[in-house]
């Protein structure tokens, strides 16, 4: 019984972790009334940037549904956001990195 209890506890921790990532980053659309980061401000000021973010979010959801390793995909998405997307100085850069990420996500197989 101890092993089952530990397994249930571990599964709850994983679910909490996954839901917190989903809620805040992986497939969220920017709430412009609360935009703080440079990325959020660019997405709110440009319909092209907002559309690119929505397309990338759809590609992420599709990849998430296809992959068997969802935890790794979530971690990779967070790394991409911080290391690539959030470093863009302008809308053109933001659109290009979203296109590149969409291509990467479309290559993900089960």
Order of alpha helices (4+ residues) and beta strands (2+ residues): alpha-alpha-alpha-alpha-alpha
